[in-house]
Amino acid sequence: MSCPHLVGIAALLKASHPDWSPAAIKSAIMTTADQVNLSGKPIEDERELPADLFAIGSGHVNPSKSNDPGLVFNIEPDEYIPYLCGLGYTSQQVGIIVSKSVSCSETIPEGQLNYPSFAMTLASGENKTYSRTVTNVGEANSTYTTRVTDMVIPDGVVVVVHNPTLVFTEMNQKLTYEVTFRRSSVVEINVPCGEGAMAWRSGNYLVRTPFSIKYV
């Protein structure tokens, strides 16, 4: 039943924000999703156990919050071209998908797409750095910060945001930040995957991006 509910919510968001792209609408829904139920307890899966990232996704949709998310991770249509090329599709195949002639001379890793979450593999001692660009759709003059206390980080992993303060001076302004995920080479990890989240705060705004890590 999530599909028809989300379609209806997306339609309401598009009516409220006609200039928002599908990616911006999806971002608003994902980054404002609730992590607890109406009783303030962890959301459960079908086994009545606390739902992990693969069951809960970004969380339980909150239509009111998603209408005013503060920041969105927007993706322009042409930004998918180097992403598809990076997945191994040929120029001809990508051209069929996007219905125009393209060249796969430029590629990006799949984790570099401007998506409101992260998914990666990390070997022992390995680190990966990604960049994200956020668009201010909240208050014109606003400052967003992220701290360790705003993060949920699995054991054996370090998350470093290289520019943890974003200062906006106008609506629809875009700013870019980088984040590095580093796996320790000395901490033993005995599970196949780890999960966590980071968040940006500004006043009443909380912009949350989850991440999953496959240990290899």
N, C-alpha and C positions, 0 to 999 in steps of 0.2 A: 504493500500500500504506500510505500514511500514515494514511488514515482508520480502518481497523480497528485499527491500532496505537494511535492516539490514543483511540479509543473504549474500548479495554481499559484504557489508563492512566487515563482519566477515571473508569472504573468502580472501579479500585483506589483512586484518590484519594477518591472518594465514600465508599467503605467505610471508609477511614482517617479521613476527616473528614466525617461525616454531616451536619454543620451547614453545610457549604460550599455556596454556590449554584453554578449552572453558570458564572456569570461569574467567581467566585472560583477555580474549578478551571481555567478557561481562563487566567486571569491567572497562576496558579502555574506552569502549563506554559510560558507564553510568557516570563515574566521570568527563568526559571532555565535556559532553553535554552542548549546549548553552541554556541560560535562556531567551534570547530575540531574536526577529526576525531580519531580515537583515536591518531593519530600526532602530534597537536599541530599539524597543518598546516591551512590554510584549507579549508573545505568547498568542493567543486567542483560546478559545474553539469553538465548533460549534454554540454557542449562541453569538459569537463575544464579549465575556467577558474574562478577564484575566484567563487563564487556571490554575486550582489548581493542586495539586500534583497527584490527581487521574486521571486527564485528560492528564497532560503533562509528568508524570513519572519523570525520571531524567532530561528531557529536550529534545531539538532537537539535533539529532546526528550530530557530527562534525568529519568527517572522518580524516581530517588532524591532529587534536588534539589527536584523539584516537590512532593514530599511534605512538605518543610519549607522553604518559600520565604521565610520571614521576614515579608514584606508581601504583601498582595494588593490589587488594584484591583477592588472589588466593585461590582456594579450591581444595584440593586433593580428588580423588574419595572416599577414605575410610572415609573422614571427614563427608560424608553424612550419614554414618551408625548411629553414635550416634544421629544425627539430626533426622533421620527417627524413631529411637527408642523413642526419646523424644516426637515425635508426637503421640505416642501410638501404633505404629505397633509392632507386636510380632517378635521374632527372626526369626520365620519361614517365616513370610510375608516379612521382610526385606531381608532375604536370597533369596527369589524368585525375588525380585527387583534387587538385585546386583549379582545374579547368583553364589552365593557361601554360604557356611555355616557361620553364624555369631551368636554372642551372644549379647543380649541387656543388658549386665551387666553395660554398660556405656551409659549414655544419656546426652544430652545438651538441654537447652531450645531453642526454635526455633530462638529467637533473638540472640543467641550466634553463629550461623553459620557465617562464615567469609564472609559476603555479603557486597557489597558497598552501603548499605542503612540500615535504621533501621525502624521497625514497632513495636509498643507496645501499651499496655493499661496502663493507670495510674489513680489510684484513688486519691482523695484529700489527700495530705500529703505523698504520696507514692514516692519512688525513686527506680530506676533500674539501674544497672551497667552492661555494656557489654564490652568485649574486642574485638579488631580487630588487625589482623596482616597484615602489608603491605610489599610488596616486591619492592625494588628499581630497576626500569627498566630505569631510567633516567641517570643522571650524577653520576659517581662513588662517588665522594666526594660532598655531598650535605646535607643541613640542612633544614628540613621542620618544620614549625611552624604553630600553629593555635591560633587565638585570638578571643575575643568576637566580634571584628569588622569583622571577617570572618564568622560570624554565623548569621543566620536568626532564631530567637527564638520566639515562640508564647507567648503571655501574660500569666502570671501565671506559667511559666515553667522556670527552671534554668538548664543550661547544663554546666557540669564541665568536662574538659579533664584533667586527673590526671597527664599526662606527655605530656605537650603541645609542646615539642621540640623533634624532631627525627633527630639524627645525623647519616648519612650513610658514610661509608668509602670505599664501594666497590659495584659493580654491583650485583644484585640478592640477596643482603643482606636483611634479614627479621627483622623487629622490631615490637613490640607489644605495643599498648596503650590501656588505659581504659577510658571510658566516662560514666558519670552518668547523667541520666535525672531525675530531681526532680520536682514534682508538688507541688505548694504552697497549704497550707491548709487554707490560709486566703483570697486568691484572688478568687473571684467568676467567674466561666467560664460558659458561657451560650451557647456554641456551642458544637456539638458532637465530633468534631475532631480538632486537631491542626496540623500544618505542619511547617517544617523549614529545615535548612541545616547547615552543618558545612563544613569547607574547610581547607586543608593543603596547604601552600604556600612555594615555593622555587624558587627564581628567576622568570622565566617566567612560571613556572609550577603552576597550580591550580587544586587540587584534591578535588572534591566536593562530599559529601555524603548527600543525603536528608534523612529526617525522617518524619514519621507520628505518631501521638499520638491519640489514642481513649480514651476519658475521660469517666470513669465509676464511 
